[in-house]
Amino acid sequence: MRIATTRPGSGTIAPRARLRSDAPEQSLDGNWRFRVSPSLRSAPADWRDGDTARWGTVEVPGHWNLQGYGSPAYSNVQMPFPVDPPFPPDANPIGDYRLDFTASAAVLAHGRRLLRFDGIESAAEIWLNDTLVGTTRGSRLTHEFDVSGLLMEGVNRLAVRVAQFSDATYLENQDMWWLPGIFRSVTLLARPDGGIADLFVRADWDHHASEGILDVAAEVDGGGVARLVIEELGVDVPATGSLRLAGVEPWNAEHPRLYDVEIRTGTETVSLQVGFRRVEVRDARLLVNGSPIMLRGVNRHEHRPRHGRVFDATVARDELLLMKRHNINAVRTSHYPPHPDVLDLFDELGFWVIDECDLETHGFEHVGWRGNPSTDPAWRDAFLDRMQRTVHRDKNHPSVIMWSLGNESHVGANLEAMARWAKSVDPSRLIHYEGDRESRYVDVYSRMYASHDEVREIGEEVLRPARFDATPAEAHRLTLPFLQCEFAHAMGTGPGGLEEYWDLFEAYPRHAGGFVWEWIEQGITVDGPDGGSRTLYGGDFGEAVHDGNFVIDGLVDADRNPRPGLLHYAAVIAPVVIDVDPGRTSVRIANRFDFLDLGHIRLQWSRVVDGAVTASGTLTAPPCGPREAVTLELPDAGRSDASAEVADVLTVEAVTTADSPWAGAGHVLASGQHVREGRPPVPPRVAAEATEEGIGAARFDVATGGLVRLGDLEITGPIVGVWRAPTDNDRDQGTDELDLPRYAERWRAAGMDRTVTRLIDVQPGLDEVVVRTRTGTPILDSAIDATVRWSAVGDGAVRLDVELEPNAAWTTEWARLGLDLVLAGEPLGADLAGYGPMHSYPDLRSGARFGWWHLDPSELTVDNVKPQESGSRIGVRDARIVTEGGTLHVSALDHSFALTVSRHSRQTLAAAAHNWELTPEGRTFVSIDLAQSGVGTATCGPGVLPRHRLPARPAAISLILRHERTPD
Ligand code: GAL
């Protein structure tokens, strides 16, 4: 076996379209005999014909290292072995696969037979009945071999030797797990004489004439012309040339109208679904069917936590339905063509797709791009082969609007050759490649993680008069629409700054949206010793080279449960924007669909005062076309008055009126609110004895001046806190501050994680106790003075008036400014009036609504695979925190606070590498934050925007605390 060439695979038939045919097929998926050797040199020579009695078995499709043969490994840009192209390392698992099978009579009935592999990582040599069939390169690409003369009646022996690493690894250094094996299906295909060898149907839409245009090229084996039949339209014509069709509807991602088409010869019928649409660039805008479109996208890897990149039809469909329910309308197939059936789902459900070639040479970045295959003629055919396999397989899918050359492969003539080839074969789609910064051979200007400022500048540059000194490349780039193929890195608590990005995308006509990195967290699930399961990331399998938890960075977790970032993103990209005017006389409804009017939604409103619905109804909306807005009057019953104690909230929601494939009627697309904060009654002070040991229900520790009990509730604090358990974003460096240490380091250097509080004095007065403390940082002299006035207000409640005053010595921004309390017992849940239900921070709050929310214990914080700060709820005015030890009722007298209730201390969270390392601490950690920093997206992209940072500053708040008995 040769695994150090620079060539594509060998022996395959020319790449062609994936077609649904009535010709016989036979799946060879199932249990195959299998063994693995540690290197090619040590792999036994008898793999094609030797006895397999002592071999094991593996499931095909599958990855062997997720089936007990070795273990997975994760690295991002770093190559897991020396950069020594085209050589893989000697230590290179070699998987030998064997299958003895009987070909079905239906397949054997045809003289021509193909053997198809839809995905083998990374290189394979294939033998049938002891004859070499060919080799593969391009792990996520289909390879078909003509086995007509080799396939026999009776038992056939298929032997496949797969190398985990090969020359191909240099072209497949995507940021994901190394998962070798035959991981997509293996199929035998009968090819009837006179059947359809290949087919390219281009379904164009002429938006001027409102007509569809079908351009059909059908290649019939042995010559001859097929027929094209569209029963629905009464079409039955020769399948050749161009055909105009009046009275058809166009396809778009919002209304994915498909037509069933059959291409028939005397011996074979293939069926496909076409959608009429035209993709264009005009005046630096991305247009489909003549209208500008907005890509509300995600980057989608194929991942299942126990099966890696092995496809499951139900999982894939459910996943796309979940995207649709969260307003996502676009997918970049990062960084390889997905399983072929996913394309059918994109067409059917309606997604704009950037179909990306299986190519990434990112590892060469670590050596200054020395030897990058993108520039080396020796690799040219391999590059072209990959592009050809991508385009041919998927060329009949209306959802695909752009071909992407690959990811992060720097620049070079081979990339340019791919672009030219693709454009010549398929001028109906745009070429995308982010690495071509000069945009010389692409049709869109694509970037990743460009900052907000840069996105603004890119939007503005095309609005200015053309520069006379622009180079031809610059002049070309200025004619292109802009998109971010990656932005807002969804790692850990985040991504912050989404709304600010989206405002820019909406503001500039050049901008066509973007794709959040990334859809799914690629954690690997294994059984834990306790019978439970554990999610693992890079390094957990003992890899010598790895990138830790950088693979855990999705909007959904590995089991596809939505994480808060998805909920906020859904609100940011909502296709309807609802703005209630502060006087509640009217509401403005903006339609951000690119094609649909608002005929399919209903507007419903409700007014909730202090948790009770006082009025509700439906608004009748006048017609509102795509990208238009209407203003509606609001009924009097929705207005606010001054009676609320907590809040008076008017919510207007846009809900669907009919079922769709992804959501039943009544699905909430978007909502808007007006919140009028209430005026809680100020409880009068009651007479109570004030001593150094407490006042009313509050009992103090004389040594610290802090609480030890409130009524019967064991409670300590409040302690002033300015730190948080660093998030992934806090631990990384934003692109906007490359010369500064990461926030987590700045906080550590400033001693913020180890503050020490000193009691200044306790002054009992007539009806209050004033406790003054100073919270300082070790090593340094930065400090915050706190003055807490305690008084009794009846009913066992106490009032605290807190004033916090920092000195001038703080050198770095804070994570937050809060009062920390610790309650006895594990948390049992919380009820709060504030923004929720998901967690929110100043720059990550778009999806949060003011409400009266109940949170179960598991909803208090986010179960991040790598523990970190999470769970804050902003704008809280009233909360009951229920623990095993009792219930603490906190209400704000003046302004709201952000509340975090956690079963773990910040120190514990910061020290843990995995969620499964955390054990119950038997306490409940409560923070009442007067101010907070945003979270940003520094793991890739900018950190916290300046407006969401928190420089040292004074603050004050008045609260009522009360112990309530926990209901049984
Ligand atoms: C990008 C890359 C992605 C992923 C991301 C970080 O540079 O294209 O594959 O690595 O960064 O998670």
Residues whose N, C-alpha, C, O or C-beta is under 5 A from the ligand:
A	BS01	GAL	D175 N407 F550 C940
